[in-house]
Amino acid sequence: MDDLNIRPLAADEEAPMALLLLADPSRKAVESYLRRGRCYVGERAGRVIAVYVLIDTRPHTVELVNVAVAEAEQGRGIGKRMVLHAVETARSLGYRSLEVGTGNSSLNQLALYQKCGFRIVGVDPDFFTRNYPEPIYENGILCRDMIRLRLDL
Ligand SMILES: CC(C)(COP(=O)(O)OP(=O)(O)OC[C@H]1O[C@@H](n2cnc3c(N)ncnc32)[C@H](O)[C@@H]1OP(=O)(O)O)[C@@H](O)C(=O)NCCC(=O)NCCS
């Protein structure tokens, strides 16, 4: 795993859409994030196996979206390395806080972000039921609300 290289996506390089869609089933949302944000990829042996995107939201604040690890590589610490890389990137770009949002049913993601130092700062009730046409279930729970987390840099 030590040969994982995390780097910005090159200007002439295609974004890893299949990976990005693991984190958000809406292609429209993903395409909008890519237009507005900076995409970083985790690559091993020339293969992109992980991704995240940072988008500007409010002054001094950047949001982490679309963190994803290829299914066959999940559960081995790569997600944590991508999130910690995003924290360092946001800090080195001079932002003061990094935000992330996830579903009320995304228990592993809630664990991951909190282990990386994020704290829960709010809830956007019914965000998913309002914005996604199909119901999303994870861990036997209907994904309805967006849990907002923040890390002060
Ligand atoms: C969420 C995701 C990025 C995590 O990446 P990962 O490489 O699997 O995660 P890691 O191995 O780094 O695990 C980090 C923490 O997440 C949690 N976690 C990850 N996989 C888990 C699993 N199968 N069961 C329980 N907890 C798990 C654990 O708390 C773990 O911490 P630990 O190492 O201290 O036990 C990855 O599973 C993924 O791409 N999922 C689909 C896309 C997605 O949901 N993105 C997030 C949108 S908000």
The ligand as an SDF file (V2000), in Angstrom:
LIG
                    3D

 48 50  0  0  0  0  0  0  0  0999 V2000
  -16.0960    5.3760    2.3210 C   0  0  0  0  0  0  0  0  0  0  0  0
  -14.8020    4.8970    1.6480 C   0  0  0  0  0  0  0  0  0  0  0  0
  -14.1690    6.0470    0.8900 C   0  0  0  0  0  0  0  0  0  0  0  0
  -13.8340    4.4470    2.7630 C   0  0  0  0  0  0  0  0  0  0  0  0
  -12.6280    4.0060    2.1610 O   0  0  0  0  0  0  0  0  0  0  0  0
  -11.8900    2.6930    2.6940 P   0  0  0  0  0  0  0  0  0  0  0  0
  -10.5610    2.6140    2.0340 O   0  0  0  0  0  0  0  0  0  0  0  0
  -12.8120    1.5550    2.5350 O   0  0  0  0  0  0  0  0  0  0  0  0
  -11.7620    3.0580    4.2430 O   0  0  0  0  0  0  0  0  0  0  0  0
  -10.5530    2.7410    5.2220 P   0  0  0  0  0  0  0  0  0  0  0  0
  -10.0720    1.3410    5.0150 O   0  0  0  0  0  0  0  0  0  0  0  0
   -9.5530    3.8300    5.1350 O   0  0  0  0  0  0  0  0  0  0  0  0
  -11.2880    2.8020    6.6200 O   0  0  0  0  0  0  0  0  0  0  0  0
  -11.4000    3.9810    7.3540 C   0  0  0  0  0  0  0  0  0  0  0  0
  -12.4680    3.8070    8.4260 C   0  0  0  0  0  0  0  0  0  0  0  0
  -13.7430    3.6600    7.8080 O   0  0  0  0  0  0  0  0  0  0  0  0
  -14.4930    2.6700    8.4910 C   0  0  0  0  0  0  0  0  0  0  0  0
  -14.6820    1.5150    7.6040 N   0  0  0  0  0  0  0  0  0  0  0  0
  -14.2020    1.3530    6.3620 C   0  0  0  0  0  0  0  0  0  0  0  0
  -14.6340    0.1900    5.8380 N   0  0  0  0  0  0  0  0  0  0  0  0
  -15.4020   -0.3830    6.7590 C   0  0  0  0  0  0  0  0  0  0  0  0
  -16.1580   -1.5700    6.8110 C   0  0  0  0  0  0  0  0  0  0  0  0
  -16.1890   -2.4440    5.7960 N   0  0  0  0  0  0  0  0  0  0  0  0
  -16.8730   -1.8240    7.9160 N   0  0  0  0  0  0  0  0  0  0  0  0
  -16.8370   -0.9600    8.9720 C   0  0  0  0  0  0  0  0  0  0  0  0
  -16.1370    0.1930    8.9620 N   0  0  0  0  0  0  0  0  0  0  0  0
  -15.4330    0.4680    7.8920 C   0  0  0  0  0  0  0  0  0  0  0  0
  -13.7270    2.2750    9.6840 C   0  0  0  0  0  0  0  0  0  0  0  0
  -14.1340    3.1100   10.7340 O   0  0  0  0  0  0  0  0  0  0  0  0
  -12.3000    2.5870    9.2850 C   0  0  0  0  0  0  0  0  0  0  0  0
  -11.5170    2.9530   10.3580 O   0  0  0  0  0  0  0  0  0  0  0  0
  -10.4100    1.9360   10.9940 P   0  0  0  0  0  0  0  0  0  0  0  0
   -9.3950    1.7450    9.9270 O   0  0  0  0  0  0  0  0  0  0  0  0
   -9.9020    2.7030   12.1600 O   0  0  0  0  0  0  0  0  0  0  0  0
  -11.1580    0.7090   11.3310 O   0  0  0  0  0  0  0  0  0  0  0  0
  -15.0540    3.6770    0.7180 C   0  0  0  0  0  0  0  0  0  0  0  0
  -15.6340    2.6330    1.4380 O   0  0  0  0  0  0  0  0  0  0  0  0
  -15.9160    4.0140   -0.5000 C   0  0  0  0  0  0  0  0  0  0  0  0
  -15.3920    4.3850   -1.5420 O   0  0  0  0  0  0  0  0  0  0  0  0
  -17.2390    3.8500   -0.3680 N   0  0  0  0  0  0  0  0  0  0  0  0
  -18.1400    4.1660   -1.4800 C   0  0  0  0  0  0  0  0  0  0  0  0
  -18.1800    5.6600   -1.7640 C   0  0  0  0  0  0  0  0  0  0  0  0
  -18.6330    6.4850   -0.5900 C   0  0  0  0  0  0  0  0  0  0  0  0
  -19.5470    6.1330    0.1250 O   0  0  0  0  0  0  0  0  0  0  0  0
  -17.9660    7.6530   -0.4010 N   0  0  0  0  0  0  0  0  0  0  0  0
  -18.2670    8.5820    0.6720 C   0  0  0  0  0  0  0  0  0  0  0  0
  -19.4010    9.4730    0.3330 C   0  0  0  0  0  0  0  0  0  0  0  0
  -19.8330   10.4610    1.7730 S   0  0  0  0  0  0  0  0  0  0  0  0
  1  2  1  0
  2  3  1  0
  2  4  1  0
  2 36  1  0
  4  5  1  0
  5  6  1  0
  6  7  2  0
  6  8  1  0
  6  9  1  0
  9 10  1  0
 10 11  2  0
 10 12  1  0
 10 13  1  0
 13 14  1  0
 14 15  1  0
 15 16  1  0
 15 30  1  0
 16 17  1  0
 17 18  1  0
 17 28  1  0
 18 19  1  0
 18 27  1  0
 19 20  2  0
 20 21  1  0
 21 22  1  0
 21 27  2  0
 22 23  1  0
 22 24  2  0
 24 25  1  0
 25 26  2  0
 26 27  1  0
 28 29  1  0
 28 30  1  0
 30 31  1  0
 31 32  1  0
 32 33  2  0
 32 34  1  0
 32 35  1  0
 36 37  1  0
 36 38  1  0
 38 39  2  0
 38 40  1  0
 40 41  1  0
 41 42  1  0
 42 43  1  0
 43 44  2  0
 43 45  1  0
 45 46  1  0
 46 47  1  0
 47 48  1  0
M  END
$$$$
